């Protein structure tokens, strides 16, 4: 039953992602292109970093595109809005284990294509990581699974626990 629920939720995510361009075309809702680059041929992609400092609403911090895209030190736009991040969440581990915050973000709500982790029970999150590490967890989105399988295989039980405890402390918000 659990695998069916995972399949259904991942199918819904895939369908939601397919409709994302429609959201971006809504005149009342415009995504900043540097924050949500597309990689489909002919639709843009990541432009070269020209050194321009970028910011988000209500944050005094500024980062270049290179800093924003750093998988081992993703930007923390609102550092006062969450507890201190464990090292694995904030920086990952060189050479292959990106920071958890790169995709799931410091606030745990995740990018549109990444799972929100804020408020998940610790034991549930740990089991998901164990399932990725063993290969028992799969996805309809192969590139996401590859990243998570690699991440989980590089993480220790202590990493599983510290990241799960961190995200469990965060409040899920709309």
N, C-alpha and C positions, 0 to 999 in steps of 0.2 A: 504494500500500500504506500509506503514511504517513497519508493522509487517512482510510483505513478504520480504522486504529488510533486516531486522534483521535476519530472518530465513535463507536467502541465505548467508549472511555474516558469520553467525555462522556455517552453513554447510560447507562453504569453509574453515573456521578455523579448523573444525574437520578433513577435508580431508588433510589439510596442516600438522596437527599434526600427522596424520597417516603416512605421508611420512618423518617425521623428522628423524627416524633412518637412512634412506638412506643418508641424509645430513651428519650425524655424521660419516658415513663410508667413505665419500669422503676423500681421502688422503690429499687434499689441505685444508680441513676445518675440524679441530678437536676441538670439544667442551670440555672444562675442566670438568671432571666428577663431581667434587665437586660443580660446578655452575649449572649443569643440571642433577641432579640425577634422575634415573628412579626408579619407585616403582613397576613395574611389577615383579611378582614372577619369580625368576630365572635370572633377568636382573640387579641385583645390588640393588640399593636403597641407602638410606643415611647410610654411614658407621659411626661408632662411632668417636667422636671428639678426636683426639690424641693430641690436643693443637698446631698443626702446624699452623703457620701464613700463610695465603693465600693472594694473591694480584692479581690485574688485570693490564693489560698494561697501562702505562702512569699515574698510581696512586701511590703515595707514601704511601698510607694507607694499613694496613694489618689487617686481621680479622681471627679469628678461625671459624671453621664450626658452632659452637654453636652461635657465634655472628652473622654470616651470616644468620642463620636460625631463628633469634629472630624476631618474628612477630610484636613486639612492638618497635623495634629499628633496622630496617633493615639497612645494611651498605649503606653509602653514599660515594661511591668510588671517586666521583669528586665534592666535595662540592662547589668549586669555579665556577662551570659551570652552576649554576642556582640560582634564587633568594632564600631567606630564605623560608623554608617550613613551612606552618602552622602546628600546633601541631597535628591535625588529620591526616595529610599526613605523618609526620615524626614518630609519635608514636602511633596513634590510641587512643583507650581508653580501659583500663582494665575493666572487665576481658575478654570481647569477641570481641571487635572491633579492629582487626589488623590495623596497619598503612597502609594507601593507597599505600605508597611507597614499601610495601612488594611485591606487585604483579605488580603495575603500574610503579614502580621505581621512584627515584627522578627526572630523566630527562623526565618522562612521556611516554617513548617509550614502556614500559611494557616488561615482559618476553615473550617468544614465545607463551605461552598459555594465555596471558592476553592482554586485549585491550589496544592499545596505546591511551593516553589521551592528549598528547601534542598538543596544538593548537586548541582543540575543543572549540566551542562557549560556553560561560558560561551558557546561558539559556538551551542549548541542554543538557549539562552535568547534570545540576540540574534536568531537567525533567527526565533523565534516572534514577537518584537516587530516585526521587519520585516514578517512575514506579516500581523500585525494592522494595521500601518500601511498596507500596500498593499491590504488587503481580501481577501487570499488565505486568511486564517484566519477561519473562522466557527465557530459553536457552536449547540447545541440550546437554549441558554439566552440568548435575545436580549438581556436586560438586562445580562448579563455581557459579551457581545460589544460592546455599545454602549459600556460603560465602558472596555473594553480598546482598542477602536478609537480612542476619544477620547484615552486615555492615550498610546497609541503615536503618534498623529498629533501630539501635543504634545511628544514626547520627541525629543532629538537622538541621534545615534550615540553621543556621549559618555555620555548618560544611559543608553542601552541597555547600554553596556559597564560603566559603574560599578555599575549595579544588578545586572547579571548576575554580575559579579565578586564583589560583596558576597554574594549568595545562594549562589554556588558555594562560597564558603569555609565556609558553615554546614553542620553535620553533620545529615543527616536522622535523625530519631528517631521511634520509635513513639509 
